[in-house]
Amino acid sequence: MVEGKEFEVIITSFAEKAYFQVLEYVYEYHTPKKAEKIAIELLKFPLILKQFPKMGTIELILEERPEKFRFLLFERTERITVKILYFVDYERNVIYITDFFPSEMLNKKIKKRN
C-alpha cells in the first residue's frame, strides 16, 4: 500500500444479499426510525477498514483459505450482533466485504457462505 492511500471497500453481491437479510430482521423487531439508524450504522461500520485493513480479527474457521479472512463484530443490541467478514487485496488496495453474518447462525455455516 502506498503510504497515506486509503483502501477501497467493495461489498460483494453475496454480502449485499446478506446485509438485506439482516435488515429484514432489524425492521421486523425495531421501530422504522431505529431500524434505519441501525441499517446506516451497519453499512458505515466497516469503512474504518479504509485506513486500518488489519483491524479485524482473523477468522479461524476460514484460516485455510488463501484470502486470509478477517472479521469485525458489529454489536448494536443484544439481538443484533453481526460478523462482517472480509479479506484484503493488498496489490489492488481493495477490501472485499464477503458477508454480514448474523451471530445467531451457527459458525459452521461461515465456510459454506464464504
N, C-alpha and C positions, 0 to 999 in steps of 0.2 A: 504494500500500500504506500502510496506517495504521502509523505508527511503532511498533515493538515487536510487531506482529502477525505470526504465522507464516503461511506459505503452507500450504495443504492439498496433499498429494501423492496423486494418483489414478493408478493403473495401469490403462491401457485394457485391454479384453478381448484385443486382439491382443498387447499386451505381456505379458499374463499367459500366453498360449499360448507365446510366445517364451521366457519365463522357464522354463517347464516343459520346453521342448525343450532348453534349455541344461542343465537339471538331469539330463535323460536321459544326456547325455554325461558329466556330472560323476559320476553314480552308476556309470556303466559303468567309468570309469578310476580311481576312488578307493575307498578303504575307506568303508563306510557312515558311520562316525564323521566322517571328514574331509569327505565329501560333504555331510553335514548341516551341518557348520560353514560350508562354502562357500556352501551354499544360503541360510543365515541372513545371512551377510555380504553376499551379493549383493542381498538384499532390503533390508537396513538401509542399505547404502551411499548410495543416492540421498536418504535422509532429511535429509542435510546441506543439501539444497536448500531445506528449510523456512525456514531463516534466510538462505541465500545463493543465491537463484534464478539469479543470473548467473554462478555459479561455473563452469559448464561451458563448454567450447569451442564456438564457433559451428560448426555442421555445414555446411561449404561445399557439399557435394553437394546440400543442400536449401535453399540460401540464397534461391532464387527463391520459395519458399513464404511465404505471409503470416505463418505461425506463428512464424517465426524460431527454427528448431530449434537446439538445443544438445546436447552430449553430455558424459557423464562416462565415463572409462575405468576399468573395474574390472579390475585386474591381480592375479589371485590366484596363478597359477602360470604357467610358460612356455606351457602348453597352454590355460590358461583366461584369456583376455582378452576382455572383453565391453564393447561400446559401449552405454551406457544413453542412449537418445535421448529427448529431452523438449522441451516448449515451455511457456511461462509465459503464463497468462491473468492479466494484472495487474489487470483490472477486478474479477475474482472472487477474486483471491488464491489461484489454483489452479495447480499444476504438473501437467501431464499427461505421464506416462511412456508413450511410444508404442512402444518396442521395447527388447528386450535382444538386441543384435546381436552374434553371435559373430565374433571377429576373423578366423577362418579363412575366413569367407564373403567374397566379392568386394564391395567397397564399392559397385559399381554397383547391387547389389540393394537398397541402402538406399532408393532412390527408389521402387522397386516396393513396398516394405514400409511406407512411411510416407506 
